[in-house]
Amino acid sequence: MMKKKELEELITEEAAASEASRDQPLSDRAVRRGQSRSVVYSVRLTPEQTEEIQRIADEAAIPASALVRDWVVEGLAAERGTATLDSLVDALSRDVDKIRRSVARREASGLSPGRVLRRPIEQGLP
């Protein structure tokens, strides 16, 4: 672990280097080209909905924000009727993953993968 004095020296060095190069153009890695700025939407969801989104995202090993963004983009493409073959394949792949997770949850709970559940989701069943 870095000591306080070492950290302060590092900060001083980095600040000096930053000031010395402040008029130089940013590197290509630091500049986003060809991409429009994104807009952040605030959406009101219940705690149960956010918990479920987080659970699904965790199971898919992706950030919850990426999951929700994918859902929105898919919905927009479907609404416009402009889904590409790549986006349809991606959606199909996600659906297959969703089915696999559902089957795994059912098997873990002792249910047959083919059995249809007719109980409300509120009871916490997969």
C-alpha positions as CSV (number, residue, x, y, z in Angstrom):
1,M,0.0,0.0,0.0
2,M,1.2,3.5,-0.9
3,K,2.2,5.7,2.0
4,K,0.6,9.2,2.4
5,K,3.8,11.0,1.5
6,E,4.3,8.9,-1.6
7,L,0.7,9.5,-2.7
8,E,1.1,13.2,-2.2
9,E,4.3,13.2,-4.3
10,L,2.6,11.2,-7.1
11,I,-0.4,13.6,-7.1
12,T,2.0,16.6,-7.3
13,E,3.9,15.0,-10.2
14,E,0.8,14.2,-12.1
15,A,-0.6,17.7,-11.6
16,A,2.6,19.2,-12.9
17,A,2.6,16.9,-15.9
18,S,-1.1,17.7,-16.6
19,E,-0.4,21.4,-16.4
20,A,2.6,21.1,-18.7
21,S,0.6,19.3,-21.4
22,R,-2.7,21.2,-21.0
23,D,-2.6,22.9,-24.4
24,Q,-1.7,19.7,-26.3
25,P,-4.5,17.7,-28.0
26,L,-6.0,14.7,-26.3
27,S,-4.8,11.3,-27.3
28,D,-7.1,9.3,-29.6
29,R,-7.9,7.0,-26.7
30,A,-9.4,10.0,-24.7
31,V,-11.6,11.3,-27.5
32,R,-14.9,9.7,-28.6
33,R,-15.3,10.1,-32.3
34,G,-18.4,9.4,-34.3
35,Q,-20.6,8.7,-31.4
36,S,-23.4,11.0,-30.3
37,R,-23.7,12.0,-26.7
38,S,-25.9,9.7,-24.7
39,V,-28.8,11.0,-22.6
40,V,-29.7,9.7,-19.2
41,Y,-33.3,8.9,-18.5
42,S,-34.7,8.6,-15.0
43,V,-37.3,5.9,-14.7
44,R,-39.4,5.2,-11.6
45,L,-39.5,1.5,-10.7
46,T,-40.6,-0.3,-7.6
47,P,-37.9,-1.9,-5.3
48,E,-39.2,-5.3,-6.4
49,Q,-38.7,-4.4,-10.1
50,T,-35.2,-3.1,-9.5
51,E,-34.3,-6.2,-7.5
52,E,-35.6,-8.5,-10.3
53,I,-33.6,-6.4,-12.9
54,Q,-30.5,-6.8,-10.8
55,R,-31.0,-10.5,-10.3
56,I,-31.4,-11.0,-14.1
57,A,-28.3,-8.9,-14.8
58,D,-26.3,-10.8,-12.2
59,E,-27.4,-14.1,-13.8
60,A,-26.3,-12.8,-17.2
61,A,-23.1,-11.4,-15.7
62,I,-23.7,-7.9,-17.1
63,P,-24.4,-4.5,-15.5
64,A,-28.1,-3.8,-14.8
65,S,-27.8,-0.6,-16.8
66,A,-26.6,-2.5,-19.9
67,L,-29.4,-5.0,-19.5
68,V,-32.1,-2.2,-19.3
69,R,-30.4,-0.3,-22.2
70,D,-30.5,-3.5,-24.3
71,W,-34.2,-3.9,-23.6
72,V,-34.9,-0.3,-24.6
73,V,-32.9,-0.6,-27.8
74,E,-34.6,-3.9,-28.7
75,G,-38.0,-2.4,-28.0
76,L,-37.3,0.7,-30.2
77,A,-36.1,-1.5,-33.1
78,A,-39.2,-3.7,-32.8
79,E,-41.4,-0.6,-32.7
80,R,-39.8,0.8,-35.8
81,G,-39.6,-2.6,-37.5
82,T,-35.9,-2.0,-38.2
83,A,-34.4,-4.9,-36.4
84,T,-31.3,-6.1,-38.2
85,L,-30.3,-9.8,-38.5
86,D,-27.5,-9.2,-36.0
87,S,-29.9,-7.7,-33.5
88,L,-32.4,-10.5,-34.0
89,V,-29.6,-13.1,-33.5
90,D,-28.5,-11.3,-30.3
91,A,-32.1,-11.2,-29.0
92,L,-32.5,-14.9,-29.8
93,S,-29.3,-15.7,-28.0
94,R,-30.5,-13.7,-24.9
95,D,-33.8,-15.6,-25.1
96,V,-32.0,-19.0,-25.2
97,D,-29.9,-17.9,-22.2
98,K,-33.1,-16.8,-20.4
99,I,-34.6,-20.3,-21.0
100,R,-31.4,-22.0,-19.8
101,R,-31.5,-19.9,-16.5
102,S,-35.2,-20.7,-16.1
103,V,-34.6,-24.4,-16.6
104,A,-31.6,-24.3,-14.1
105,R,-33.8,-22.6,-11.5
106,R,-36.6,-25.1,-11.9
107,E,-34.1,-28.0,-11.7
108,A,-32.5,-26.5,-8.6
109,S,-36.0,-26.2,-7.0
110,G,-36.7,-29.9,-7.7
111,L,-39.2,-29.2,-10.5
112,S,-39.2,-30.9,-13.9
113,P,-37.9,-28.5,-16.6
114,G,-41.0,-29.3,-18.6
115,R,-43.6,-28.7,-15.9
116,V,-45.7,-25.5,-16.4
117,L,-46.1,-23.4,-13.3
118,R,-49.5,-21.8,-12.9
119,R,-48.9,-20.1,-9.6
120,P,-48.4,-16.3,-9.3
121,I,-44.9,-15.0,-9.5
122,E,-45.4,-13.2,-6.2
123,Q,-44.9,-16.5,-4.5
124,G,-41.3,-16.4,-5.5
125,L,-41.3,-19.3,-7.9
126,P,-39.0,-19.3,-10.9
